């Protein structure tokens, strides 16, 4: 039995005539089924809805009683609705495939992110403010992907039990999600400051960007966590249907940051296309590359959060397309960030190339020194038969010919 809540009147079908006398008014229940006006002391019967709680139903009936005082029963009988088992099996198969895609994508992203993080940490020659911002952005994605794996390893019974440590992991995951977009916002602020406002990057302070990327998300997530604790403290704070208004606390922050970033980059592109088109300095070229990377990443990161506000529909095809599209984009975000901000970064590639050539030169020199030290260079290492010839000693032998005279032997030129 499912409780019925009257939200708004609904128009009765044409088969129902307007009733006079004592009757229950038309209304919608919590599921969304429209109950037309019915006479008191009667049982209204309707076909089951095509979809009920995202499950397809193909036959059965639902009933609701209209009392003598012209009020609907608070409970609606949906027990007669039978689910479509073939639909459930197909839907379960697609969700399992989507879960595998998520795991593979997050593993690939984590591997790429770890490689990019090590490169930014080890290449001190490229450690400027722009690359420090890239480095922190990569770090936030590593933390977010790690939290995602922790969330998916939590058992369903733990969600139901609403353990405090489970709620803590969800809180940290949402915090790292926010830091992703605020560090992307830091990318936009940096480029907008040095390109549009023509402010020297040497005068910018790192602590301002650290406060923007790591600090501002803190009060937003604290406010979200407090609202969840007092108004929706259930299922490890992962429930979406009733908690959507609370989730808007951080989701709207993300959307606001994305909108501001889009405004920044449209302005940056305008400046690069007009004033700085003829400039060929290395700094301007780096700004152009950074703008191109960010303009590609912003839609990729933004689309996944626009999907948060989109209803995929009730038919299976729409849900499958939505799930696959969302799984691919969500799981590969870290990979895209690593590729555009690190692996395709000209400064990083040049520094890695120099390190590789330096290592090769050191390896060759070490090999030459090893071979040189292993060559025989002292008399003690020479063989008995080569010592007289090598040092031009006079050789006398009692067994030599009587006509043989002692004479010095020539030195070996190689020594």
MOBEL-V198091 format. One record per run of one state. SS is the DSSP state (A for helix, B for strand, O for the rest). FROM is the first residue (numbers start at 0). TO is the last residue. Records with the same first field share a line. If there is no record, write none. Layout:
# MOBEL-V198091
SS: FROM-TO ; FROM-TO
This chain:
# MOBEL-V198091
O: 0-0 ; 3-21 ; 24-25 ; 28-32 ; 35-36 ; 39-40 ; 47-49 ; 52-53 ; 59-59 ; 66-70 ; 72-73 ; 77-80 ; 83-83 ; 122-122 ; 126-127 ; 153-154 ; 161-162 ; 196-199 ; 203-204 ; 231-233 ; 237-242 ; 274-280 ; 309-314 ; 331-331 ; 343-344 ; 373-377 ; 381-382 ; 391-392 ; 394-406 ; 408-414
B: 1-2 ; 22-23 ; 26-27 ; 33-34 ; 37-38 ; 41-46 ; 50-51 ; 54-58 ; 60-65 ; 71-71 ; 74-76 ; 81-82 ; 393-393 ; 407-407
A: 84-121 ; 123-125 ; 128-152 ; 155-160 ; 163-195 ; 200-202 ; 205-230 ; 234-236 ; 243-273 ; 281-308 ; 315-330 ; 332-342 ; 345-372 ; 378-380 ; 383-390
